[in-house]
């Protein structure tokens, strides 16, 4: 049921410490972000993207190595 609710909602709320919110609020003054929420979303997207890239790199290395072996480039 919780999954169904999340699929219907476009946004959800997360809770962060007030001090972190204040630090993010100070940082956005130096950027083009209009809100802490927009900035936090950007940071989270970048972090998730980086994590997925690392995961892909780890799983791709054995595949690439096997293809290179099959082509005779490495032993």
C-alpha positions in Angstrom: 0.0 0.0 0.0 2.8 2.5 0.8 4.3 1.9 -2.6 0.9 2.8 -4.2 0.7 6.0 -2.2 4.2 7.0 -3.3 3.5 6.3 -6.9 0.4 8.6 -6.8 2.3 11.4 -5.1 4.7 13.5 -7.1 6.7 14.7 -4.1 7.3 13.6 -0.5 8.8 15.2 2.5 12.1 14.4 4.2 13.3 15.7 7.6 16.7 17.1 8.1 18.3 18.7 11.1 17.7 22.4 11.4 21.4 23.3 11.5 21.8 21.4 8.1 18.9 23.3 6.7 20.5 26.6 7.8 23.8 25.7 6.2 22.1 24.8 2.9 20.1 28.0 3.1 23.4 29.9 3.3 24.9 28.0 0.4 22.0 28.7 -1.9 22.6 32.4 -1.6 25.7 31.9 -3.7 23.9 29.9 -6.4 20.9 30.1 -8.7 18.8 27.8 -6.5 15.6 29.3 -5.4 15.0 27.1 -2.3 16.7 24.7 0.0 14.4 22.0 -1.3 15.6 22.5 -4.9 19.2 22.5 -3.8 18.7 19.3 -1.7 17.0 17.6 -4.6 19.9 18.5 -6.9 22.5 17.2 -4.3 20.5 14.0 -3.9 20.2 13.4 -7.6 23.9 14.0 -8.1 24.7 11.6 -5.3 22.4 8.8 -6.6 23.7 9.3 -10.1 27.3 8.9 -8.9 26.4 5.8 -6.8 24.7 4.2 -9.9 27.7 5.1 -12.0 30.1 3.4 -9.5 27.8 0.4 -9.4 27.8 0.2 -13.2 31.6 0.5 -13.4 32.0 -2.3 -10.9 29.8 -4.6 -12.8 31.0 -3.6 -16.3 34.7 -4.3 -15.6 34.4 -8.1 -15.6 32.3 -7.9 -18.8 34.8 -5.7 -20.6 37.7 -7.9 -19.5 35.9 -11.0 -20.8 35.2 -9.3 -24.1 38.9 -8.3 -24.4 40.0 -11.8 -23.6 37.6 -13.2 -26.2 39.0 -10.8 -28.8 42.6 -11.9 -27.9 43.7 -8.5 -26.5 44.5 -9.9 -23.0 45.3 -13.4 -21.7 
